[in-house]
Structures are given as structure tokens and as C-alpha cells.
Amino acid sequence: MGFNKFAGKTRREVSENIIYGRNPVLELLRAGKRTVNKILVAQTARGAAITEIIDIAKQKGIAIHNVPPEKLDRFSENSQGIAAEVSAMEYLEIEELIAAAKKNPKPLLVILDSIEDPHNLGAIIRNCVVFGADGVIIPKWRAAGVNETVAKSSAGAIEHIPVSRIVNTNQTIELLKESGFWVAGAENGEKTLEETDLPFPLAIVIGSEGFGLHNLTKKNCDFLISIPQKNTISSLNASCASAVILYELSKKR
């Protein structure tokens, strides 16, 4: 594959990942998209989720290691007694993501503009899966990538949605427009989400809590929308805003 000015070469940028937590490991196994090298189970771990994880791992022929709880504490204080060593997340090229999304009658993609907190990224990805978005687009620079914290914060939802990591957000917006998408920015628009009849295919751009959308990104959007508020307190954080927006859009798809 030749040089891609929009997405860059972003596949397999990390060699191995450790995914921890009962839901993330369970969803990892259920999705079956990544190679799982081994499962580490604390000797004291019990419960239905642990039993299901072990059963699925055995069915798939994955090595299971019973280890002292202290070994898992090296990965996280909140491992919940389980961890998996897996192959790195594979990001889709942006053209692949667009093509896959357009198989849906009303395609919906979510562009995240400089979300640096992996906990926020994980929560937003979980919202995207819950409300049926077709994919997530994240910048390669000055933004969180998919790691074990994102997997944990998404409760394993990251295993159920394609992600593309791109070099330039504004060039990607232009590519989306050329591909027939409308682009809406979630940033102090003159009309609220309820007042705007957004067309599909659609890409929603959500900015960081601290800075919102970059000025050039706002300029390149076809629409700017806002979430109606009852008072003048500070706006919703990025993950909460994404939930409201994606819920409203799910009713129109």
C-alpha cells in the first residue's frame, strides 16, 4: 500500500499490549479480532466472569496462567484479578473505515479532535458502540491512542468498533466530504442538535474539554451544533456530550 497523506502508516505501532479487567478481557475474547497470547488469572480470582473467560480461553486454545495477585498488581491496581497479553490494536486506514461505514444506509463516524485523556477516550468509544456509530477517527499527534487504559475505560467496547488514526484532521474532513459525508462540529452552533436536521452520511467532530474544536476545524465543518442547556454553568465534558449527541442521532437513523 502506498503513502497515504490522510492516515499515515499507523498499523501495529505497538508490539504487545496488556489488557486488564474482567469486562475488557471478556469482550476481547468475545470479539475475537486480536491474537491473545495468554491469560493471567490471579489465584484468588472468582466469579462468573472469570469462569466465562477461562472457558472461552480453553475453547480457543489460549494458554492460561494462574499467578499470585501481586503479579497482576504490576499492571494495574484495578486488574480485577485478570489480564491478557494481546497483539496490538490495528487501526484501519481512513479509506477502509469510510468504505465500511458506507455499507450502512445512514453512515455515522465520530472524529475526536485532540482528546488527550485516555479515560475520556475510552468512555467516548463506549458511547459510540452503545449508540451504533460506525467508526471512530482519532489524530495521531497530541491525542490519546488506544491502550490498556482506553480498553478498561471503554469496558471492552473498543473491541467492537473500528478505529482509524489519522495524521491531519482537516485533510481527513476534506476526504470525508469528497466521499459524500457531511461534517458537523459540536461547538457552540447557532442551532441546537434538536433544531438541526442533520443529513447522512454524517461525521460528528467532538473537541477536547479544555480547548474545544480548533478554529480551522470549525471553519471546515458544514454545520456547528450545540447541546441545549438550562443554565449557564460550564458545558458538559467530552464523554457526556458525546453520549447526548449520539443518543439523539441514534433516533434519526
C-alpha positions, 0 to 999 in steps of 0.5 A, a space after each residue: 500500500 502506498 503513502 497515504 497523506 490522510 492516515 499515515 502508516 499507523 498499523 501495529 505501532 505497538 508490539 504487545 499490549 496488556 489488557 486488564 479487567 474482567 469486562 475488557 478481557 471478556 469482550 476481547 475474547 468475545 470479539 475475537 479480532 486480536 491474537 491473545 497470547 495468554 491469560 493471567 488469572 490471579 489465584 484468588 480470582 472468582 466469579 462468573 466472569 472469570 469462569 466465562 473467560 477461562 472457558 472461552 480461553 480453553 475453547 480457543 486454545 489460549 494458554 492460561 496462567 494462574 499467578 499470585 495477585 501481586 503479579 497482576 498488581 504490576 499492571 494495574 491496581 484495578 486488574 480485577 484479578 485478570 489480564 491478557 497479553 494481546 497483539 496490538 490494536 490495528 487501526 484501519 486506514 481512513 479509506 477502509 473505515 469510510 468504505 465500511 461505514 458506507 455499507 450502512 444506509 445512514 453512515 455515522 463516524 465520530 472524529 475526536 479532535 485532540 482528546 488527550 485523556 485516555 479515560 475520556 477516550 475510552 468512555 467516548 468509544 463506549 458511547 459510540 458502540 452503545 449508540 451504533 456509530 460506525 467508526 471512530 477517527 482519532 489524530 495521531 499527534 497530541 491525542 490519546 491512542 488506544 491502550 490498556 487504559 482506553 480498553 478498561 475505560 471503554 469496558 471492552 467496547 473498543 473491541 467492537 468498533 473500528 478505529 482509524 488514526 489519522 495524521 491531519 484532521 482537516 485533510 481527513 474532513 476534506 476526504 470525508 466530504 469528497 466521499 459524500 459525508 457531511 461534517 458537523 462540529 459540536 461547538 457552540 452552533 447557532 442551532 441546537 442538535 434538536 433544531 438541526 436536521 442533520 443529513 447522512 452520511 454524517 461525521 460528528 467532530 467532538 473537541 477536547 474539554 479544555 480547548 474545544 474544536 480548533 478554529 480551522 476545524 470549525 471553519 471546515 465543518 458544514 454545520 456547528 451544533 450545540 447541546 441545549 442547556 438550562 443554565 449557564 454553568 460550564 458545558 458538559 465534558 467530552 464523554 457526556 456530550 458525546 453520549 447526548 449527541 449520539 443518543 439523539 442521532 441514534 433516533 434519526 437513523 
